[in-house]
Amino acid sequence: MSGPLVRGLALVVGGAAVLALGALSRVPYTSADAEGGLLRLSWRARGERVTECRRLTPEELEALPLHMRRPEACEGRIAPYRLRVSIDGAVVADTVIRPAGARQDRPIYVLRDIALAPGEYAVDVAFAREGAPAHLALQAVVEIRPGEIALVTYDPARNALVLRTAQDRERSGS
Amino acid sequence: MKSLYSITTAVRRAAWNAMTRVDGWVNRLYGSRYNPLYHSGAIVIGLLLVLVATGLYLLLFYRVGAPWASVARITDQAWLGRWIRGVHRFASDAAVVAAAVHAFRMYAQHRSWGPRALAWVSGLALLAVIFVCGWTGYVLVWDVQAQLLAAEGARILDVLPIFSEPLGRTFVGERPLPSAFFFLNLFAHIALPIGVGLLVWIHVSRLARPVLLPPRRVLWGVVAALVALAIVWPVGMAPVADPLRIPERVPLDAFFAFWLPLTRRLPVGAVWALGGALALVAVLAPWWTRPQREARPGKAEVDARRCTGCEQCVHDCPYDAITMVEREPGDPRPGLVALVNPDLCVSCGICIGSCAPMAVGLPGWTGREELAVAREFLGREPRAAGQVVVVGCEWSAATVESALGGAPLIPVPCTGHVHTSMIEHLLRGGAGGVLVAACPEWDCRGREGGKWLVQRMYHGREADLKPRVDRRRVRVVEASAGEPAVLRAALEEFAASVAALADGDADGDGRTAADGGAAADGDLDAPDGDARGDVSLELEGVAS
């Protein structure tokens, strides 16, 4: 090949490589999830603390240094909570959530996504210590639109679960 | 295990074949000196510098309190901000491509195990840090791609029992994202390049004279191409992240977010298993494909009795594997002696060609053995008489039979191996000319084999080709394995010029190739009194 032809070809190949770089840096990706919507549950709860104490035996007390001798040894943890979610009367989640931390003494964190087709749903969320009446609850009719997320979260000011959607936000202008 | 070895070896061989083919095409377009594939490693470092320079500009205008809006304002600066942001982004993409090309080449060329393992592993770590750096950079924009990256990253990381609360809750819209989040991201995005610098230092720590930047023409060519792209096809703004909406159409950067569409469909455990398996394969691939123990060349050795302490091998070793030490007690010879550190020696054999007294070399392979090979070759190869003999690097076009056109070949693992006395010996033994077929200088497996050979032959570097040798009968040709036509053409042209010399000799004074040609040029030097002159006498005994 002659010099000018090689130089021209080199420019074309180099240009094509650079254009390929530019194209690959913004590949359009369409998320199939956006055809439907999501009911998202996300909050942090400071669960009820459970403390279990027992009296130490005289031998156990004897084994302890003087300054550490207390008649009772107590261990505390946060009680596990049950999350129950029903949609249009059907239970879609019923699970026990344990507190965070190796000793289960940290708060309870809830983070769940439930995929839903667009439409209106009667949502019932209950969050309670096992065997106890609901500590936090929400009953609402939720309209799910394509690509939107309805967020159920905790409002500390009202001490209640609340629902947030993009539509509400747009209505309120915030 | 045997079958795994044969599979992995076949994969590596296929990689090498593909690489040499592409190299050949690119060499034809850009020439081997400016072939960007040969400079891929140095291009990465050049691009990292571009990233630092453009990043400093972006830092002036970025606001952690208004991430998307501040990037949008930068993008609105039509004269500067827009293309600087584009170059910043494209340079990061190009750095990933260049790093991947570099890793692929090192793997295909068997340059990733043994003492080079440190460079291989640190190189993979570098690539990983570049990825993390890129992800933090994309999150800073806080557009829909950032939202996907952050949410998916949090989902993957949340299985690790090290966070006090799930990271994923940060991005769900419970509360506005705090500026502290973007500040931390920005801090990581700026601090990580310091780690990159440290890793680069480790990466090249076992190299003498590491090449940290490509030739200027390549570097500025790459930068100009990225600037042109940023101007012609600027990076736009994707919609701002919205935690209450699922991003629908997202412009993904395939170089940094290629994994997103796959991992979003997989459970977190599978993502970790897949990522761990890929990382393991990447780290271990060189060990699976390295030659079996008996096929590996031994480490270089020094014959202390012959070492004159000239230090040339220390200067020439591309891996800093040779040092000068005190001689053994009782050794009456003066001065220091060379010592090879086997932990650093990659068995490239470049020290063979550097040692005038032929004291250094691989086990059973010093300049002395090369002379014996030349003598044996001349004895059994009738085509050598008066004809051109090719001394060819096993990684060059000399491996392709069609490139030789029937010329006799002495294969060598690297032309840096070649002791200049071997070339002289071939000419003295009756060869009409010697053509050394080297791989391109910037692609030498031993890093500096071809470079030192040329200096020894034409620029007086020890151990130099003696001035008495007729340079018209010696030629060095660079031709990669993907360029057999280049070697073939050079060989034909050289053979014709050698034939013309022979005709001239027949018409003229009748001098032979080895001793007369140089004299005819007035290029004859008296044999020097250095160690090499002494060794030549000894060699008679070795070769016979």
Chai-1 contact restraints between the chains, C-beta under 6 A:
chainA,res_idxA,chainB,res_idxB,connection_type,confidence,min_distance_angstrom,max_distance_angstrom,comment,restraint_id
A,L9,B,L29,contact,1.0,0.0,6.0,A-B,restraint_1
A,A10,B,L29,contact,1.0,0.0,6.0,A-B,restraint_2
A,A10,B,Y30,contact,1.0,0.0,6.0,A-B,restraint_3
A,V13,B,L29,contact,1.0,0.0,6.0,A-B,restraint_4
A,V18,B,A225,contact,1.0,0.0,6.0,A-B,restraint_5
A,V18,B,L229,contact,1.0,0.0,6.0,A-B,restraint_6
A,L21,B,D93,contact,1.0,0.0,6.0,A-B,restraint_7
A,G22,B,L229,contact,1.0,0.0,6.0,A-B,restraint_8
A,G22,B,W233,contact,1.0,0.0,6.0,A-B,restraint_9
A,L24,B,A254,contact,1.0,0.0,6.0,A-B,restraint_10
A,S25,B,D93,contact,1.0,0.0,6.0,A-B,restraint_11
A,S25,B,D253,contact,1.0,0.0,6.0,A-B,restraint_12
A,R26,B,P251,contact,1.0,0.0,6.0,A-B,restraint_13
A,V27,B,L252,contact,1.0,0.0,6.0,A-B,restraint_14
A,V27,B,A254,contact,1.0,0.0,6.0,A-B,restraint_15
A,P28,B,R249,contact,1.0,0.0,6.0,A-B,restraint_16
A,P28,B,P251,contact,1.0,0.0,6.0,A-B,restraint_17
A,Y29,B,V250,contact,1.0,0.0,6.0,A-B,restraint_18
A,Y29,B,L252,contact,1.0,0.0,6.0,A-B,restraint_19
A,T30,B,R249,contact,1.0,0.0,6.0,A-B,restraint_20
A,S31,B,P247,contact,1.0,0.0,6.0,A-B,restraint_21
A,S31,B,E248,contact,1.0,0.0,6.0,A-B,restraint_22
A,D33,B,I246,contact,1.0,0.0,6.0,A-B,restraint_23
A,A34,B,I246,contact,1.0,0.0,6.0,A-B,restraint_24
A,A34,B,E248,contact,1.0,0.0,6.0,A-B,restraint_25
A,R40,B,V172,contact,1.0,0.0,6.0,A-B,restraint_26
A,S42,B,R169,contact,1.0,0.0,6.0,A-B,restraint_27
A,S42,B,V172,contact,1.0,0.0,6.0,A-B,restraint_28
A,S42,B,E174,contact,1.0,0.0,6.0,A-B,restraint_29
A,Y109,B,E165,contact,1.0,0.0,6.0,A-B,restraint_30
A,Y109,B,P166,contact,1.0,0.0,6.0,A-B,restraint_31
A,L111,B,P166,contact,1.0,0.0,6.0,A-B,restraint_32
A,L111,B,G168,contact,1.0,0.0,6.0,A-B,restraint_33
A,L111,B,R169,contact,1.0,0.0,6.0,A-B,restraint_34
A,G147,B,R245,contact,1.0,0.0,6.0,A-B,restraint_35
A,G147,B,I246,contact,1.0,0.0,6.0,A-B,restraint_36
A,G147,B,E248,contact,1.0,0.0,6.0,A-B,restraint_37
A,E148,B,R245,contact,1.0,0.0,6.0,A-B,restraint_38
A,I149,B,L244,contact,1.0,0.0,6.0,A-B,restraint_39
A,L151,B,G173,contact,1.0,0.0,6.0,A-B,restraint_40
A,T153,B,E174,contact,1.0,0.0,6.0,A-B,restraint_41
A,A166,B,L244,contact,1.0,0.0,6.0,A-B,restraint_42
A,A166,B,R245,contact,1.0,0.0,6.0,A-B,restraint_43
